Amino acid sequence: MQILNTLTVLALVVMSFALIVAVPVLYASSEDSGRSNRLILLGGIAWVVLVLVNWGMSLLVV
């Protein structure tokens, strides 16, 4: 179970770094702003889901 907790933390860290890079790049690009906004929204939703999964896993590990 602790391995799964470690994997969820790793996924959250990777997603956070990806969003740190992707959000400014997508906002700076002038092409197809609707698609960029959709990608940012999906990335944000995925990040929130990973935070909730990580919280749930931490409750199970302790």
Summary of the structure (lengths in Angstrom):
residues: 62
radius of gyration: 14.3
end to end distance: 10.0
largest distance: 46.8
contacts: 147
relative contact order: 0.19
helix: 90%
strand: 0%
